[in-house]
Amino acid sequence: MALSQRDLAVLALERRTFRRRGEKEQAVRDELDMSATRYYQRLNALLDDPEALAADPVLVGRLRRLREERTAGRDLDVGPAPGS
């Protein structure tokens, strides 16, 4: 199944560079008519979609690596064990 126009727009927006704080979230609201939370949920789902990888392998690959790094960082940052 091919990506929707909205999914392609999410990927296109993610490719862009934003210089000021809040500028990306404003673009998400104005251009995609969705909340920032919904945008990031959709983007995260796209990172697991083989169609998204085929559509933009460089972007999806980079974002997958960043997600893996964040996840690995959270796994290491657990603090002391209970009762220690």
Salt bridges, closest charged atoms under 4 A:
ASP7 OD1 - ARG42 NE 2.74
GLU14 OE1 - LYS24 NZ 2.79
GLU23 OE2 - ARG20 NH2 3.81
GLU31 OE1 - ARG16 NH1 2.67
ASP48 OD1 - ARG67 NH2 2.69
ASP56 OD2 - ARG15 NE 2.47
